[in-house]
């Protein structure tokens, strides 16, 4: 049985969302995206 957190939740906590959004704005990573932004893309990978 699972004794702690799942690996996926540990990875999500390791990468802060505000920092990813800040980098996406800085490098214009979401300028062409309509539905799938950088954070959702990271979660799907």
C-alpha positions in Angstrom: 0.0 0.0 0.0 0.9 3.6 -0.4 2.6 5.0 2.7 3.0 8.6 1.5 2.4 10.8 -1.4 2.4 9.6 -5.0 5.4 10.5 -7.2 3.2 12.7 -9.5 2.2 14.9 -6.6 5.8 15.2 -5.4 6.9 16.4 -8.8 4.1 18.9 -9.0 5.0 20.3 -5.6 8.7 20.5 -6.6 8.0 22.8 -9.5 6.1 25.9 -8.3 3.4 27.1 -10.7 4.1 30.8 -10.3 7.7 30.2 -11.4 6.6 28.3 -14.5 4.1 31.0 -15.4 6.7 33.7 -14.9 9.1 31.9 -17.3 6.3 31.3 -19.8 5.5 35.1 -19.8 9.2 36.0 -20.0 9.9 33.8 -23.0 6.3 34.1 -24.5 5.8 30.4 -24.4 2.0 30.6 -24.4 1.5 33.2 -27.2 0.3 30.6 -29.7 -1.6 28.3 -27.3 -5.4 28.5 -27.2 -6.4 25.7 -24.8 -3.2 24.1 -23.6 -0.9 26.4 -21.6 2.6 25.6 -20.4 1.5 24.3 -17.0 -1.1 21.9 -18.4 1.4 20.8 -21.0 3.9 20.0 -18.2 1.2 18.0 -16.3 0.4 16.0 -19.4 4.0 15.1 -20.1 
